[in-house]
Amino acid sequence: MLSTGFRLPEKGILISIQHLFRPDFLSIAHQLKEEGFKLYATEATSTWLNANDVPTTPVSWPSKDCKNPNLPSIRSLISDGHIDLVVNLPNNNTKFVNENFLIRRMAVDYGVPLITNFQVVKLFAEAIKYSSKLDTSSLFHYRQQDPGQRELERANPITGKSPGGADEILLLIHLLLTELEKPITSTEHAPQTEELKYLHRGHTGTHRA
């Protein structure tokens, strides 16, 4: 996630979940609390979390029709930089369809990371405690640090795997199909790509149709 530009939250997390997610979400909320995040939640969710020993600041729904003037505004919290992550988990039973859409839209507009899948939230909460130990170097960097991986890549610079495996065959099929889909502009056969030439040399005589 880090390598794709996803920023780990540092301060506040906004939570808005449909009530059917509550039983499974409670352990996640406790994990986030233990990591020291300030939690914000829509009114009913906040009431439930506070009742279950997860201190949460209630916030108002964003639209004028549902807004509670006595509660902080979600838009203000996001635009002022108090919220670093939005967790929005609606489902088919959600009553506040438009409100949830507005929350997601604001997260996108202000460039705040947004999670809308329960399994992703669960894995994120489990992984966040290890975030201080992570080095955000690229995958290429990690592969280069592995002597065994370097040997495989020298054996086969295309896939980094030893020649002749199932992955190689699948790649060969994919490349062949790609070549077949290309328009032929002359009466001659389309030239082989370097990848196809390499794989052909590696597989000739080693596999039967």
Order of alpha helices (4+ residues) and beta strands (2+ residues): beta-alpha-beta-alpha-beta-alpha-beta-alpha-beta-alpha-alpha-alpha-alpha-alpha
